[in-house]
């Protein structure tokens, strides 16, 4: 079996690479630019811009992977409002190129999508609930999903919520690492308490991706953490875990941030399908913090 990862320099891409080391598979890691990853003797690295159709066709026809994990995306929600063309290229058009190439080589395309395709007006979203994105980012990810619904390639969509974890040389931080760094350095931070998410541990999502491939499961799956928390509660939990000074955390409302993109107030997933079909078993937020603490000490 040959597995190919797009966005291998990112957090989820790195976790997939680490987990796939345990299997006797050939692994092709791809990202735009230089490899920023670990242990490069365990996989082949190929620079790939997935917004370039010719590049996608060249690389996929060169390696002919059985499975493609598409973890690459433009995820800065406010930037997507400012750079709609770039957002379309990375989040939508590239998926069409990957799907076409996957069909031509009979590969299974496993694509990562987002809770932001929903408007946040429901308590618990199932895979069948109608989308209603509030931001251009959400719209671009929904367009990619629609493209796959109508495509003849073998595809799976894993929707997720606020990925966090430890990575190396990441382009961007995540809620856990950012909050820990700020509080550790005694910086006062303003955190919204009126938006709620079920944050997803990157290791859990990576395992769900691999299980999707191994089981050859197709369709849409909701894969996230199992605990719904306000953003404030997420940061408060980090402060409690490390015994940081909680007086540094100032509660604010989302409207005070004046963010360009509108965000859903509350997103959490019904995980029953993923649990039953993919053997998905997410860790608690506290369990994940303990793992992250050990990883940071080892690094």
Secondary structure as GFF3:
##gff-version 3
##sequence-region A 1 299
A	DSSP	beta_strand	2	6	.	.	.	ID=ss1
A	DSSP	alpha_helix	11	20	.	.	.	ID=ss2
A	DSSP	beta_strand	26	31	.	.	.	ID=ss3
A	DSSP	three_ten_helix	40	42	.	.	.	ID=ss4
A	DSSP	beta_strand	44	47	.	.	.	ID=ss5
A	DSSP	alpha_helix	53	63	.	.	.	ID=ss6
A	DSSP	beta_strand	67	70	.	.	.	ID=ss7
A	DSSP	alpha_helix	77	82	.	.	.	ID=ss8
A	DSSP	alpha_helix	84	88	.	.	.	ID=ss9
A	DSSP	pi_helix	89	93	.	.	.	ID=ss10
A	DSSP	alpha_helix	94	105	.	.	.	ID=ss11
A	DSSP	beta_strand	108	114	.	.	.	ID=ss12
A	DSSP	three_ten_helix	115	117	.	.	.	ID=ss13
A	DSSP	alpha_helix	136	149	.	.	.	ID=ss14
A	DSSP	beta_strand	154	160	.	.	.	ID=ss15
A	DSSP	beta_strand	163	164	.	.	.	ID=ss16
A	DSSP	alpha_helix	175	184	.	.	.	ID=ss17
A	DSSP	beta_strand	189	192	.	.	.	ID=ss18
A	DSSP	beta_strand	196	197	.	.	.	ID=ss19
A	DSSP	beta_strand	200	201	.	.	.	ID=ss20
A	DSSP	alpha_helix	202	215	.	.	.	ID=ss21
A	DSSP	beta_strand	219	222	.	.	.	ID=ss22
A	DSSP	beta_strand	229	230	.	.	.	ID=ss23
A	DSSP	alpha_helix	231	242	.	.	.	ID=ss24
A	DSSP	three_ten_helix	246	248	.	.	.	ID=ss25
A	DSSP	beta_strand	249	252	.	.	.	ID=ss26
A	DSSP	three_ten_helix	254	257	.	.	.	ID=ss27
A	DSSP	beta_strand	266	267	.	.	.	ID=ss28
A	DSSP	alpha_helix	272	278	.	.	.	ID=ss29
A	DSSP	alpha_helix	285	298	.	.	.	ID=ss30
###
